[in-house]
Amino acid sequence: MDIKVGDILTLKKKHPCGSFAWETLRIGADFKLKCQGCGHEIMTTRRKAEKNIKKINGDMPN
């Protein structure tokens, strides 16, 4: 998968706050993601993150 830092990912399951959108903060063996709804940050394995990605929205304008 071609995922870059700053991309907004739409995941299959929603966060408890109700948001499906996550911003990538770090890419490597692990992904650091930030929820676009509440700002919660998580670290997850690349394998788990790539399995749950529904759509890659690319760089979002600030």
All heavy atoms as TSV, in Angstrom:
chain	resi	resn	atom	element	x	y	z
A	1	MET	N	N	0.840	-1.185	0.000
A	1	MET	CA	C	0.000	0.000	0.000
A	1	MET	C	C	0.882	1.245	0.000
A	1	MET	O	O	1.911	1.273	0.653
A	1	MET	CB	C	-0.896	0.029	1.228
A	1	MET	CG	C	-1.920	-1.063	1.274
A	1	MET	SD	S	-3.073	-0.770	2.610
A	1	MET	CE	C	-4.572	-1.065	1.736
A	2	ASP	N	N	0.439	2.257	-0.718
A	2	ASP	CA	C	1.187	3.504	-0.805
A	2	ASP	C	C	0.593	4.522	0.163
A	2	ASP	O	O	-0.241	5.351	-0.203
A	2	ASP	CB	C	1.162	4.026	-2.244
A	2	ASP	CG	C	2.060	5.231	-2.439
A	2	ASP	OD1	O	3.063	5.337	-1.713
A	2	ASP	OD2	O	1.749	6.055	-3.304
A	3	ILE	N	N	1.021	4.450	1.415
A	3	ILE	CA	C	0.521	5.347	2.461
A	3	ILE	C	C	1.661	6.259	2.878
A	3	ILE	O	O	2.791	5.811	3.068
A	3	ILE	CB	C	0.008	4.537	3.668
A	3	ILE	CG1	C	-1.085	3.587	3.231
A	3	ILE	CG2	C	-0.482	5.474	4.761
A	3	ILE	CD1	C	-1.455	2.567	4.269
A	4	LYS	N	N	1.381	7.547	3.001
A	4	LYS	CA	C	2.390	8.526	3.392
A	4	LYS	C	C	1.946	9.237	4.674
A	4	LYS	O	O	0.767	9.250	5.012
A	4	LYS	CB	C	2.572	9.560	2.276
A	4	LYS	CG	C	3.083	8.988	0.962
A	4	LYS	CD	C	3.187	10.073	-0.076
A	4	LYS	CE	C	2.290	10.013	-1.249
A	4	LYS	NZ	N	1.281	9.100	-1.513
A	5	VAL	N	N	2.911	9.831	5.352
A	5	VAL	CA	C	2.595	10.633	6.538
A	5	VAL	C	C	1.709	11.796	6.093
A	5	VAL	O	O	1.969	12.440	5.084
A	5	VAL	CB	C	3.884	11.143	7.207
A	5	VAL	CG1	C	3.566	12.125	8.323
A	5	VAL	CG2	C	4.699	9.986	7.741
A	6	GLY	N	N	0.640	12.026	6.825
A	6	GLY	CA	C	-0.292	13.106	6.497
A	6	GLY	C	C	-1.530	12.630	5.758
A	6	GLY	O	O	-2.493	13.375	5.636
A	7	ASP	N	N	-1.507	11.388	5.250
A	7	ASP	CA	C	-2.690	10.845	4.567
A	7	ASP	C	C	-3.820	10.637	5.569
A	7	ASP	O	O	-3.582	10.337	6.742
A	7	ASP	CB	C	-2.379	9.502	3.899
A	7	ASP	CG	C	-1.567	9.631	2.630
A	7	ASP	OD1	O	-1.361	10.766	2.172
A	7	ASP	OD2	O	-1.146	8.593	2.105
A	8	ILE	N	N	-5.037	10.793	5.106
A	8	ILE	CA	C	-6.214	10.520	5.928
A	8	ILE	C	C	-6.763	9.161	5.493
A	8	ILE	O	O	-7.062	8.959	4.320
A	8	ILE	CB	C	-7.297	11.610	5.749
A	8	ILE	CG1	C	-6.732	12.992	6.086
A	8	ILE	CG2	C	-8.527	11.297	6.611
A	8	ILE	CD1	C	-6.265	13.166	7.513
A	9	LEU	N	N	-6.851	8.242	6.438
A	9	LEU	CA	C	-7.335	6.893	6.168
A	9	LEU	C	C	-8.759	6.749	6.662
A	9	LEU	O	O	-9.103	7.228	7.741
A	9	LEU	CB	C	-6.450	5.861	6.878
A	9	LEU	CG	C	-4.950	5.954	6.653
A	9	LEU	CD1	C	-4.242	4.919	7.520
A	9	LEU	CD2	C	-4.614	5.765	5.200
A	10	THR	N	N	-9.586	6.087	5.877
A	10	THR	CA	C	-10.925	5.717	6.317
A	10	THR	C	C	-10.857	4.239	6.682
A	10	THR	O	O	-10.517	3.403	5.842
A	10	THR	CB	C	-11.958	5.939	5.196
A	10	THR	OG1	O	-11.911	7.305	4.794
A	10	THR	CG2	C	-13.360	5.598	5.673
A	11	LEU	N	N	-11.133	3.920	7.947
A	11	LEU	CA	C	-11.056	2.541	8.418
A	11	LEU	C	C	-12.423	1.876	8.391
A	11	LEU	O	O	-13.455	2.540	8.296
A	11	LEU	CB	C	-10.469	2.503	9.830
A	11	LEU	CG	C	-9.080	3.103	9.992
A	11	LEU	CD1	C	-8.589	2.913	11.433
A	11	LEU	CD2	C	-8.087	2.484	9.032
A	12	LYS	N	N	-12.420	0.553	8.459
A	12	LYS	CA	C	-13.665	-0.221	8.389
A	12	LYS	C	C	-14.523	-0.044	9.635
A	12	LYS	O	O	-15.742	-0.001	9.556
A	12	LYS	CB	C	-13.342	-1.707	8.200
A	12	LYS	CG	C	-12.727	-2.017	6.851
A	12	LYS	CD	C	-12.393	-3.484	6.739
A	12	LYS	CE	C	-11.705	-3.774	5.417
A	12	LYS	NZ	N	-11.257	-5.160	5.334
A	13	LYS	N	N	-13.878	0.034	10.804
A	13	LYS	CA	C	-14.621	0.189	12.058
A	13	LYS	C	C	-14.468	1.618	12.564
A	13	LYS	O	O	-13.414	2.214	12.434
A	13	LYS	CB	C	-14.084	-0.775	13.112
A	13	LYS	CG	C	-14.328	-2.227	12.787
A	13	LYS	CD	C	-13.838	-3.104	13.914
A	13	LYS	CE	C	-14.076	-4.564	13.597
A	13	LYS	NZ	N	-13.557	-5.427	14.656
A	14	LYS	N	N	-15.518	2.139	13.180
A	14	LYS	CA	C	-15.437	3.506	13.682
A	14	LYS	C	C	-14.874	3.532	15.102
A	14	LYS	O	O	-14.996	2.568	15.860
A	14	LYS	CB	C	-16.782	4.214	13.613
A	14	LYS	CG	C	-17.863	3.692	14.504
A	14	LYS	CD	C	-19.123	4.516	14.309
A	14	LYS	CE	C	-20.279	3.890	15.058
A	14	LYS	NZ	N	-21.501	4.645	14.875
A	15	HIS	N	N	-14.277	4.658	15.430
A	15	HIS	CA	C	-13.751	4.908	16.765
A	15	HIS	C	C	-14.946	5.150	17.695
A	15	HIS	O	O	-16.013	5.561	17.221
A	15	HIS	CB	C	-12.836	6.147	16.688
A	15	HIS	CG	C	-12.034	6.384	17.914
A	15	HIS	ND1	N	-12.219	7.481	18.715
A	15	HIS	CD2	C	-11.027	5.677	18.480
A	15	HIS	CE1	C	-11.360	7.433	19.720
A	15	HIS	NE2	N	-10.628	6.358	19.602
A	16	PRO	N	N	-14.814	4.901	18.983
A	16	PRO	CA	C	-15.947	5.151	19.894
A	16	PRO	C	C	-16.526	6.564	19.812
A	16	PRO	O	O	-17.703	6.773	20.135
A	16	PRO	CB	C	-15.355	4.875	21.283
A	16	PRO	CG	C	-14.304	3.857	21.022
A	16	PRO	CD	C	-13.706	4.236	19.680
A	17	CYS	N	N	-15.738	7.542	19.351
A	17	CYS	CA	C	-16.263	8.907	19.220
A	17	CYS	C	C	-17.163	9.043	17.992
A	17	CYS	O	O	-17.834	10.052	17.831
A	17	CYS	CB	C	-15.122	9.919	19.151
A	17	CYS	SG	S	-14.224	9.933	17.594
A	18	GLY	N	N	-17.164	8.035	17.106
A	18	GLY	CA	C	-18.028	8.051	15.936
A	18	GLY	C	C	-17.322	8.340	14.622
A	18	GLY	O	O	-17.935	8.287	13.564
A	19	SER	N	N	-16.023	8.632	14.648
A	19	SER	CA	C	-15.285	8.986	13.447
A	19	SER	C	C	-14.651	7.750	12.793
A	19	SER	O	O	-14.161	6.856	13.472
A	19	SER	CB	C	-14.183	9.987	13.797
A	19	SER	OG	O	-13.393	10.264	12.664
A	20	PHE	N	N	-14.662	7.718	11.455
A	20	PHE	CA	C	-13.991	6.672	10.693
A	20	PHE	C	C	-12.640	7.152	10.168
A	20	PHE	O	O	-11.859	6.373	9.656
A	20	PHE	CB	C	-14.849	6.249	9.488
A	20	PHE	CG	C	-16.045	5.423	9.841
A	20	PHE	CD1	C	-17.276	6.020	10.068
A	20	PHE	CD2	C	-15.960	4.050	9.933
A	20	PHE	CE1	C	-18.398	5.264	10.370
A	20	PHE	CE2	C	-17.072	3.273	10.242
A	20	PHE	CZ	C	-18.292	3.877	10.467
A	21	ALA	N	N	-12.350	8.458	10.255
A	21	ALA	CA	C	-11.169	9.069	9.633
A	21	ALA	C	C	-9.999	9.148	10.616
A	21	ALA	O	O	-10.160	9.570	11.764
A	21	ALA	CB	C	-11.510	10.466	9.134
A	22	TRP	N	N	-8.814	8.746	10.137
A	22	TRP	CA	C	-7.582	8.778	10.924
A	22	TRP	C	C	-6.471	9.385	10.084
A	22	TRP	O	O	-6.321	9.063	8.918
A	22	TRP	CB	C	-7.169	7.360	11.322
A	22	TRP	CG	C	-8.115	6.713	12.275
A	22	TRP	CD1	C	-9.305	6.107	11.968
A	22	TRP	CD2	C	-7.978	6.602	13.677
A	22	TRP	NE1	N	-9.904	5.629	13.104
A	22	TRP	CE2	C	-9.103	5.910	14.175
A	22	TRP	CE3	C	-6.999	7.022	14.573
A	22	TRP	CZ2	C	-9.275	5.635	15.519
A	22	TRP	CZ3	C	-7.176	6.728	15.919
A	22	TRP	CH2	C	-8.307	6.055	16.389
A	23	GLU	N	N	-5.658	10.244	10.684
A	23	GLU	CA	C	-4.502	10.837	10.011
A	23	GLU	C	C	-3.259	10.035	10.388
A	23	GLU	O	O	-3.070	9.680	11.555
A	23	GLU	CB	C	-4.316	12.285	10.467
A	23	GLU	CG	C	-3.093	12.944	9.865
A	23	GLU	CD	C	-2.858	14.349	10.380
A	23	GLU	OE1	O	-3.620	14.804	11.243
A	23	GLU	OE2	O	-1.902	14.970	9.916
A	24	THR	N	N	-2.406	9.737	9.408
A	24	THR	CA	C	-1.169	9.015	9.688
A	24	THR	C	C	-0.111	10.003	10.166
A	24	THR	O	O	0.152	11.007	9.516
A	24	THR	CB	C	-0.652	8.257	8.446
A	24	THR	OG1	O	-0.508	9.171	7.377
A	24	THR	CG2	C	-1.608	7.163	8.040
A	25	LEU	N	N	0.481	9.715	11.314
A	25	LEU	CA	C	1.521	10.558	11.888
A	25	LEU	C	C	2.900	9.913	11.747
A	25	LEU	O	O	3.903	10.609	11.717
A	25	LEU	CB	C	1.241	10.823	13.375
A	25	LEU	CG	C	-0.088	11.497	13.700
A	25	LEU	CD1	C	-0.250	11.613	15.213
A	25	LEU	CD2	C	-0.167	12.862	13.052
A	26	ARG	N	N	2.943	8.577	11.686
A	26	ARG	CA	C	4.206	7.851	11.592
A	26	ARG	C	C	3.969	6.579	10.793
A	26	ARG	O	O	2.963	5.903	10.975
A	26	ARG	CB	C	4.707	7.497	12.990
A	26	ARG	CG	C	6.007	6.726	13.011
A	26	ARG	CD	C	6.417	6.430	14.472
A	26	ARG	NE	N	7.621	5.634	14.501
A	26	ARG	CZ	C	7.631	4.298	14.478
A	26	ARG	NH1	N	6.511	3.629	14.440
A	26	ARG	NH2	N	8.775	3.640	14.502
A	27	ILE	N	N	4.927	6.264	9.896
A	27	ILE	CA	C	4.842	5.065	9.074
A	27	ILE	C	C	6.121	4.270	9.276
A	27	ILE	O	O	7.206	4.835	9.325
A	27	ILE	CB	C	4.703	5.427	7.577
A	27	ILE	CG1	C	3.493	6.315	7.329
A	27	ILE	CG2	C	4.646	4.186	6.710
A	27	ILE	CD1	C	2.170	5.662	7.540
A	28	GLY	N	N	6.000	2.971	9.377
A	28	GLY	CA	C	7.150	2.087	9.543
A	28	GLY	C	C	6.621	0.697	9.830
A	28	GLY	O	O	5.598	0.289	9.272
A	29	ALA	N	N	7.293	-0.040	10.705
A	29	ALA	CA	C	6.781	-1.346	11.126
A	29	ALA	C	C	5.476	-1.152	11.901
A	29	ALA	O	O	4.607	-2.017	11.890
A	29	ALA	CB	C	7.805	-2.065	11.984
A	30	ASP	N	N	5.368	0.003	12.575
A	30	ASP	CA	C	4.153	0.386	13.286
A	30	ASP	C	C	3.616	1.666	12.671
A	30	ASP	O	O	4.356	2.452	12.104
A	30	ASP	CB	C	4.445	0.645	14.764
A	30	ASP	CG	C	4.871	-0.603	15.504
A	30	ASP	OD1	O	4.299	-1.666	15.233
A	30	ASP	OD2	O	5.777	-0.506	16.346
A	31	PHE	N	N	2.316	1.866	12.785
A	31	PHE	CA	C	1.675	3.093	12.332
A	31	PHE	C	C	1.244	3.876	13.564
A	31	PHE	O	O	0.747	3.304	14.526
A	31	PHE	CB	C	0.407	2.793	11.524
A	31	PHE	CG	C	0.637	2.407	10.094
A	31	PHE	CD1	C	1.840	1.945	9.641
A	31	PHE	CD2	C	-0.404	2.496	9.186
A	31	PHE	CE1	C	2.032	1.582	8.322
A	31	PHE	CE2	C	-0.238	2.133	7.868
A	31	PHE	CZ	C	0.986	1.682	7.431
A	32	LYS	N	N	1.417	5.188	13.532
A	32	LYS	CA	C	0.849	6.059	14.554
A	32	LYS	C	C	-0.273	6.818	13.871
A	32	LYS	O	O	-0.058	7.484	12.862
A	32	LYS	CB	C	1.892	7.019	15.120
A	32	LYS	CG	C	1.356	7.844	16.275
A	32	LYS	CD	C	2.458	8.602	16.976
A	32	LYS	CE	C	1.917	9.284	18.216
A	32	LYS	NZ	N	2.983	9.974	18.948
A	33	LEU	N	N	-1.471	6.673	14.405
A	33	LEU	CA	C	-2.662	7.277	13.811
A	33	LEU	C	C	-3.320	8.224	14.801
A	33	LEU	O	O	-3.312	7.986	16.006
A	33	LEU	CB	C	-3.657	6.181	13.418
A	33	LEU	CG	C	-3.156	5.089	12.473
A	33	LEU	CD1	C	-4.211	4.007	12.326
A	33	LEU	CD2	C	-2.788	5.658	11.129
A	34	LYS	N	N	-3.916	9.296	14.254
A	34	LYS	CA	C	-4.629	10.278	15.072
A	34	LYS	C	C	-6.070	10.350	14.593
A	34	LYS	O	O	-6.330	10.595	13.419
A	34	LYS	CB	C	-3.966	11.642	14.938
A	34	LYS	CG	C	-4.632	12.726	15.755
A	34	LYS	CD	C	-3.895	14.032	15.600
A	34	LYS	CE	C	-4.564	15.138	16.390
A	34	LYS	NZ	N	-3.874	16.417	16.185
A	35	CYS	N	N	-7.008	10.137	15.512
A	35	CYS	CA	C	-8.428	10.204	15.192
A	35	CYS	C	C	-8.791	11.630	14.808
A	35	CYS	O	O	-8.429	12.585	15.499
A	35	CYS	CB	C	-9.258	9.746	16.387
A	35	CYS	SG	S	-11.037	9.862	16.114
A	36	GLN	N	N	-9.518	11.786	13.708
A	36	GLN	CA	C	-9.918	13.112	13.246
A	36	GLN	C	C	-11.139	13.630	13.994
A	36	GLN	O	O	-11.465	14.801	13.906
A	36	GLN	CB	C	-10.207	13.082	11.738
A	36	GLN	CG	C	-8.965	12.801	10.913
A	36	GLN	CD	C	-7.930	13.889	11.079
A	36	GLN	OE1	O	-8.089	14.982	10.558
A	36	GLN	NE2	N	-6.880	13.612	11.818
A	37	GLY	N	N	-11.806	12.768	14.742
A	37	GLY	CA	C	-12.973	13.194	15.507
A	37	GLY	C	C	-12.612	13.774	16.864
A	37	GLY	O	O	-13.013	14.882	17.209
A	38	CYS	N	N	-11.779	13.040	17.632
A	38	CYS	CA	C	-11.492	13.465	19.004
A	38	CYS	C	C	-10.015	13.751	19.264
A	38	CYS	O	O	-9.669	14.241	20.332
A	38	CYS	CB	C	-11.974	12.402	19.990
A	38	CYS	SG	S	-11.114	10.820	19.851
A	39	GLY	N	N	-9.127	13.428	18.307
A	39	GLY	CA	C	-7.709	13.717	18.476
A	39	GLY	C	C	-6.919	12.639	19.200
A	39	GLY	O	O	-5.737	12.800	19.450
A	40	HIS	N	N	-7.557	11.516	19.543
A	40	HIS	CA	C	-6.880	10.412	20.230
A	40	HIS	C	C	-5.817	9.802	19.316
A	40	HIS	O	O	-6.069	9.595	18.130
A	40	HIS	CB	C	-7.914	9.350	20.624
A	40	HIS	CG	C	-7.345	8.209	21.397
A	40	HIS	ND1	N	-7.020	8.327	22.716
A	40	HIS	CD2	C	-7.045	6.945	21.028
A	40	HIS	CE1	C	-6.540	7.160	23.139
A	40	HIS	NE2	N	-6.545	6.313	22.128
A	41	GLU	N	N	-4.624	9.549	19.841
A	41	GLU	CA	C	-3.532	8.964	19.060
A	41	GLU	C	C	-3.295	7.523	19.492
A	41	GLU	O	O	-3.301	7.225	20.689
A	41	GLU	CB	C	-2.247	9.777	19.233
A	41	GLU	CG	C	-2.349	11.167	18.648
A	41	GLU	CD	C	-1.069	11.965	18.778
A	41	GLU	OE1	O	-0.035	11.396	19.178
A	41	GLU	OE2	O	-1.112	13.166	18.472
A	42	ILE	N	N	-3.086	6.643	18.500
A	42	ILE	CA	C	-2.810	5.235	18.783
A	42	ILE	C	C	-1.601	4.772	17.977
A	42	ILE	O	O	-1.272	5.352	16.944
A	42	ILE	CB	C	-4.010	4.325	18.454
A	42	ILE	CG1	C	-4.349	4.377	16.964
A	42	ILE	CG2	C	-5.209	4.652	19.311
A	42	ILE	CD1	C	-5.256	3.255	16.503
A	43	MET	N	N	-0.945	3.723	18.470
A	43	MET	CA	C	0.099	3.022	17.727
A	43	MET	C	C	-0.454	1.633	17.434
A	43	MET	O	O	-1.011	0.985	18.309
A	43	MET	CB	C	1.373	2.898	18.568
A	43	MET	CG	C	2.109	4.193	18.774
A	43	MET	SD	S	2.992	4.771	17.326
A	43	MET	CE	C	4.348	3.637	17.253
A	44	THR	N	N	-0.287	1.177	16.199
A	44	THR	CA	C	-0.747	-0.145	15.812
A	44	THR	C	C	0.238	-0.744	14.813
A	44	THR	O	O	1.002	-0.009	14.191
A	44	THR	CB	C	-2.181	-0.096	15.229
A	44	THR	OG1	O	-2.649	-1.415	14.999
A	44	THR	CG2	C	-2.248	0.696	13.948
A	45	THR	N	N	0.224	-2.047	14.674
A	45	THR	CA	C	1.136	-2.696	13.742
A	45	THR	C	C	0.715	-2.393	12.305
A	45	THR	O	O	-0.462	-2.140	12.033
A	45	THR	CB	C	1.159	-4.219	13.949
A	45	THR	OG1	O	-0.139	-4.742	13.679
A	45	THR	CG2	C	1.596	-4.585	15.355
A	46	ARG	N	N	1.687	-2.418	11.406
A	46	ARG	CA	C	1.411	-2.183	9.982
A	46	ARG	C	C	0.387	-3.195	9.475
A	46	ARG	O	O	-0.551	-2.834	8.770
A	46	ARG	CB	C	2.704	-2.294	9.175
A	46	ARG	CG	C	2.473	-2.227	7.678
A	46	ARG	CD	C	3.764	-2.349	6.903
A	46	ARG	NE	N	4.515	-1.115	6.925
A	46	ARG	CZ	C	4.350	-0.129	6.054
A	46	ARG	NH1	N	3.450	-0.216	5.109
A	46	ARG	NH2	N	5.066	0.956	6.133
A	47	ARG	N	N	0.544	-4.449	9.842
A	47	ARG	CA	C	-0.344	-5.510	9.370
A	47	ARG	C	C	-1.800	-5.249	9.773
A	47	ARG	O	O	-2.712	-5.360	8.951
A	47	ARG	CB	C	0.138	-6.844	9.926
A	47	ARG	CG	C	-0.627	-8.009	9.436
A	47	ARG	CD	C	-0.033	-9.282	9.990
A	47	ARG	NE	N	-0.424	-10.379	9.132
A	47	ARG	CZ	C	0.085	-11.578	9.191
A	47	ARG	NH1	N	1.014	-11.850	10.056
A	47	ARG	NH2	N	-0.327	-12.519	8.390
A	48	LYS	N	N	-2.009	-4.898	11.033
A	48	LYS	CA	C	-3.369	-4.636	11.526
A	48	LYS	C	C	-3.971	-3.391	10.862
A	48	LYS	O	O	-5.137	-3.383	10.479
A	48	LYS	CB	C	-3.345	-4.465	13.041
A	48	LYS	CG	C	-4.709	-4.370	13.665
A	48	LYS	CD	C	-4.626	-4.363	15.171
A	48	LYS	CE	C	-6.005	-4.269	15.780
A	48	LYS	NZ	N	-5.953	-4.233	17.243
A	49	ALA	N	N	-3.162	-2.345	10.704
A	49	ALA	CA	C	-3.649	-1.105	10.091
A	49	ALA	C	C	-4.032	-1.336	8.628
A	49	ALA	O	O	-5.109	-0.928	8.188
A	49	ALA	CB	C	-2.603	-0.011	10.198
A	50	GLU	N	N	-3.150	-1.995	7.852
A	50	GLU	CA	C	-3.430	-2.212	6.430
A	50	GLU	C	C	-4.650	-3.108	6.220
A	50	GLU	O	O	-5.384	-2.942	5.261
A	50	GLU	CB	C	-2.201	-2.788	5.731
A	50	GLU	CG	C	-1.107	-1.755	5.553
A	50	GLU	CD	C	0.097	-2.281	4.810
A	50	GLU	OE1	O	0.225	-3.511	4.627
A	50	GLU	OE2	O	0.945	-1.446	4.414
A	51	LYS	N	N	-4.880	-4.037	7.134
A	51	LYS	CA	C	-6.035	-4.931	7.039
A	51	LYS	C	C	-7.351	-4.160	7.225
A	51	LYS	O	O	-8.358	-4.497	6.610
A	51	LYS	CB	C	-5.902	-6.006	8.119
A	51	LYS	CG	C	-7.041	-6.982	8.176
A	51	LYS	CD	C	-6.822	-7.964	9.309
A	51	LYS	CE	C	-8.123	-8.631	9.653
A	51	LYS	NZ	N	-8.080	-9.283	10.952
A	52	ASN	N	N	-7.318	-3.107	8.047
A	52	ASN	CA	C	-8.540	-2.373	8.379
A	52	ASN	C	C	-8.788	-1.135	7.538
A	52	ASN	O	O	-9.777	-0.440	7.747
A	52	ASN	CB	C	-8.515	-1.993	9.865
A	52	ASN	CG	C	-8.698	-3.210	10.745
A	52	ASN	OD1	O	-9.577	-4.026	10.499
A	52	ASN	ND2	N	-7.852	-3.353	11.744
A	53	ILE	N	N	-7.906	-0.820	6.583
A	53	ILE	CA	C	-8.087	0.366	5.748
A	53	ILE	C	C	-9.149	0.110	4.684
A	53	ILE	O	O	-9.099	-0.880	3.969
A	53	ILE	CB	C	-6.759	0.781	5.081
A	53	ILE	CG1	C	-5.784	1.256	6.141
A	53	ILE	CG2	C	-7.001	1.882	4.052
A	53	ILE	CD1	C	-4.393	1.522	5.630
A	54	LYS	N	N	-10.109	1.006	4.615
A	54	LYS	CA	C	-11.158	0.940	3.615
A	54	LYS	C	C	-10.829	1.847	2.434
A	54	LYS	O	O	-11.061	1.503	1.274
A	54	LYS	CB	C	-12.491	1.366	4.244
A	54	LYS	CG	C	-13.706	1.190	3.392
A	54	LYS	CD	C	-14.946	1.513	4.210
A	54	LYS	CE	C	-16.204	1.260	3.430
A	54	LYS	NZ	N	-17.390	1.572	4.236
A	55	LYS	N	N	-10.244	3.030	2.723
A	55	LYS	CA	C	-9.968	4.026	1.691
A	55	LYS	C	C	-8.827	4.933	2.147
A	55	LYS	O	O	-8.710	5.244	3.319
A	55	LYS	CB	C	-11.241	4.850	1.485
A	55	LYS	CG	C	-11.189	5.898	0.403
A	55	LYS	CD	C	-12.580	6.513	0.272
A	55	LYS	CE	C	-12.511	7.875	-0.368
A	55	LYS	NZ	N	-13.791	8.556	-0.332
A	56	ILE	N	N	-7.969	5.326	1.187
A	56	ILE	CA	C	-6.901	6.283	1.455
A	56	ILE	C	C	-7.268	7.582	0.767
A	56	ILE	O	O	-7.414	7.616	-0.457
A	56	ILE	CB	C	-5.539	5.771	0.936
A	56	ILE	CG1	C	-5.195	4.431	1.581
A	56	ILE	CG2	C	-4.454	6.802	1.203
A	56	ILE	CD1	C	-3.995	3.741	0.981
A	57	ASN	N	N	-7.448	8.655	1.542
A	57	ASN	CA	C	-7.893	9.926	0.993
A	57	ASN	C	C	-6.767	10.842	0.555
A	57	ASN	O	O	-7.022	11.916	0.046
A	57	ASN	CB	C	-8.792	10.646	2.000
A	57	ASN	CG	C	-10.051	9.859	2.277
A	57	ASN	OD1	O	-10.532	9.133	1.440
A	57	ASN	ND2	N	-10.565	9.999	3.478
A	58	GLY	N	N	-5.502	10.461	0.778
A	58	GLY	CA	C	-4.386	11.314	0.388
A	58	GLY	C	C	-4.234	12.499	1.299
A	58	GLY	O	O	-4.853	12.592	2.347
A	59	ASP	N	N	-3.341	13.409	0.902
A	59	ASP	CA	C	-3.087	14.597	1.719
A	59	ASP	C	C	-4.309	15.501	1.739
A	59	ASP	O	O	-4.833	15.848	0.683
A	59	ASP	CB	C	-1.895	15.388	1.182
A	59	ASP	CG	C	-0.583	14.610	1.329
A	59	ASP	OD1	O	-0.465	13.903	2.338
A	59	ASP	OD2	O	0.267	14.722	0.441
A	60	MET	N	N	-4.722	15.864	2.913
A	60	MET	CA	C	-5.853	16.762	3.060
A	60	MET	C	C	-5.329	18.186	3.216
A	60	MET	O	O	-4.339	18.404	3.916
A	60	MET	CB	C	-6.688	16.388	4.299
A	60	MET	CG	C	-7.299	14.986	4.210
A	60	MET	SD	S	-8.426	14.786	2.840
A	60	MET	CE	C	-9.854	15.604	3.486
A	61	PRO	N	N	-5.957	19.164	2.595
A	61	PRO	CA	C	-5.500	20.549	2.746
A	61	PRO	C	C	-5.722	21.055	4.162
A	61	PRO	O	O	-6.705	20.699	4.805
A	61	PRO	CB	C	-6.365	21.320	1.754
A	61	PRO	CG	C	-7.550	20.461	1.507
A	61	PRO	CD	C	-7.111	19.032	1.737
A	62	ASN	N	N	-4.800	21.868	4.651
A	62	ASN	CA	C	-4.928	22.423	6.017
A	62	ASN	C	C	-5.722	23.699	6.015
A	62	ASN	O	O	-5.737	24.489	5.219
A	62	ASN	CB	C	-3.545	22.677	6.621
A	62	ASN	CG	C	-2.848	21.362	6.926
A	62	ASN	OD1	O	-3.504	20.360	7.099
A	62	ASN	ND2	N	-1.548	21.403	6.994
